[in-house]
Amino acid sequence: MTKKIFLLLFTVLLLSIMFISCKKFDTTATNVSQPGTYTSIDPILGQDYKLQVNTAVGNGSISIGIVSGTTSTPVGDPETIDKLYQEKGSSNYSFQTGVMSGNFSILSTDQIKISFVRNTPPYLSVRDIICTSANNPNP
């Protein structure tokens, strides 16, 4: 009998630890607190292509595209991410669609850091790219 009581208490203890340690993930979409157009400092593809992130699209969405040379016009169609999720109390955002998943952080008023993976052709994996806004005097 005491073994059954001990086993029951042990099971209740384990379950209570699991329920206490589980944290609810907030699935409410949000807007970016620092809207703007950011371009990568260094090329990401070859010598001439840079990453451009536009966080001022509106309605809680951003666009991610590739630009060529010194032009700010994207090559092809930029990918629009329509739902962003923010970790409470931080400047970190995450996103996931059927095509792309990733995250970005606002480093300062004119810099962000972004990482993402494109899961459909053309496949692309970008890790820890620093992008600056057009307002930055030293891009």
C-alpha positions as CSV (number, residue, x, y, z in Angstrom):
1,M,0.0,0.0,0.0
2,T,2.8,2.4,0.8
3,K,4.4,1.8,-2.5
4,K,1.2,2.8,-4.3
5,I,0.9,6.0,-2.3
6,F,4.6,6.8,-2.9
7,L,4.2,6.2,-6.6
8,L,1.1,8.3,-6.7
9,L,2.8,11.2,-4.9
10,F,5.8,10.9,-7.1
11,T,3.6,11.1,-10.2
12,V,1.7,14.1,-8.9
13,L,5.0,15.8,-8.2
14,L,6.4,15.2,-11.7
15,L,3.1,16.4,-13.3
16,S,3.1,19.5,-11.2
17,I,6.7,20.3,-12.2
18,M,5.8,19.9,-15.9
19,F,2.7,22.1,-15.7
20,I,4.5,24.8,-13.8
21,S,7.5,24.9,-16.1
22,C,5.4,25.1,-19.3
23,K,5.0,28.6,-20.6
24,K,2.2,29.7,-22.9
25,F,3.5,31.0,-26.2
26,D,1.8,34.2,-27.2
27,T,0.4,33.8,-30.7
28,T,-0.9,37.3,-31.2
29,A,0.6,39.0,-34.3
30,T,2.3,42.4,-33.7
31,N,3.7,45.4,-35.5
32,V,7.4,46.2,-35.7
33,S,8.4,48.9,-33.2
34,Q,11.0,50.4,-35.5
35,P,9.6,50.7,-39.1
36,G,11.9,51.4,-42.0
37,T,13.8,50.0,-44.9
38,Y,17.0,48.2,-44.0
39,T,19.8,47.0,-46.4
40,S,22.6,44.5,-45.6
41,I,26.0,46.1,-45.1
42,D,27.8,43.3,-47.1
43,P,26.7,41.4,-50.1
44,I,24.9,38.1,-49.4
45,L,25.0,36.6,-52.9
46,G,28.1,37.0,-55.0
47,Q,29.6,40.5,-55.2
48,D,26.5,42.5,-56.1
49,Y,23.4,41.3,-54.3
50,K,22.3,42.6,-50.9
51,L,19.4,41.8,-48.7
52,Q,16.6,44.4,-48.2
53,V,14.1,44.2,-45.3
54,N,11.2,46.6,-45.3
55,T,9.5,46.7,-41.8
56,A,7.2,49.6,-42.8
57,V,4.8,47.6,-44.9
58,G,2.1,48.0,-42.4
59,N,-0.5,45.7,-40.8
60,G,2.1,43.8,-38.9
61,S,3.9,42.6,-42.0
62,I,7.4,42.9,-43.5
63,S,8.9,42.3,-46.9
64,I,12.3,40.6,-47.6
65,G,13.9,41.0,-51.0
66,I,17.2,40.9,-52.8
67,V,18.5,44.2,-54.4
68,S,21.3,44.5,-57.0
69,G,24.1,47.0,-56.9
70,T,23.3,50.5,-55.7
71,T,19.6,50.3,-56.7
72,S,16.9,49.9,-54.1
73,T,14.5,48.1,-56.5
74,P,14.2,44.4,-55.5
75,V,15.2,41.8,-58.0
76,G,12.1,39.7,-58.6
77,D,9.2,39.8,-56.1
78,P,10.0,40.3,-52.4
79,E,8.6,37.8,-50.0
80,T,5.9,39.4,-47.7
81,I,5.6,38.0,-44.2
82,D,2.2,38.9,-42.9
83,K,2.4,37.8,-39.3
84,L,5.2,38.6,-36.8
85,Y,5.4,37.4,-33.2
86,Q,7.3,39.3,-30.6
87,E,8.9,37.9,-27.5
88,K,7.4,39.9,-24.6
89,G,9.7,42.6,-23.2
90,S,12.3,42.3,-26.0
91,S,13.1,43.6,-29.5
92,N,13.1,40.0,-31.0
93,Y,10.6,39.1,-33.6
94,S,9.9,35.7,-35.3
95,F,7.9,34.7,-38.3
96,Q,6.9,31.5,-40.2
97,T,5.0,31.0,-43.4
98,G,4.8,28.0,-45.7
99,V,7.8,29.5,-47.6
100,M,10.1,31.1,-45.0
101,S,10.8,31.0,-41.3
102,G,13.2,33.1,-39.3
103,N,13.7,35.9,-36.8
104,F,15.1,39.3,-36.5
105,S,16.2,41.6,-33.8
106,I,16.2,45.4,-33.6
107,L,19.8,46.3,-32.6
108,S,19.4,50.1,-32.6
109,T,17.3,52.8,-34.3
110,D,19.1,52.2,-37.6
111,Q,20.2,48.5,-37.5
112,I,18.6,45.1,-37.4
113,K,20.0,41.5,-37.4
114,I,18.1,38.9,-39.4
115,S,18.3,35.2,-40.0
116,F,15.9,33.1,-42.1
117,V,15.5,30.0,-44.2
118,R,13.6,29.7,-47.4
119,N,12.0,26.3,-47.6
120,T,11.0,26.2,-51.3
121,P,13.0,26.8,-54.5
122,P,15.1,28.9,-54.8
123,Y,16.4,27.6,-51.4
124,L,18.2,30.2,-49.4
125,S,19.6,30.2,-45.8
126,V,20.7,33.5,-44.4
127,R,22.3,33.7,-40.9
128,D,23.0,36.8,-38.8
129,I,23.0,39.5,-41.4
130,I,23.3,43.0,-40.1
131,C,21.1,45.5,-42.1
132,T,21.2,49.3,-41.8
133,S,18.6,51.8,-42.7
134,A,18.9,54.5,-45.3
135,N,19.1,57.1,-42.5
136,N,22.4,55.6,-41.3
137,P,25.3,57.9,-42.3
138,N,27.8,55.0,-42.4
139,P,26.2,52.0,-44.3
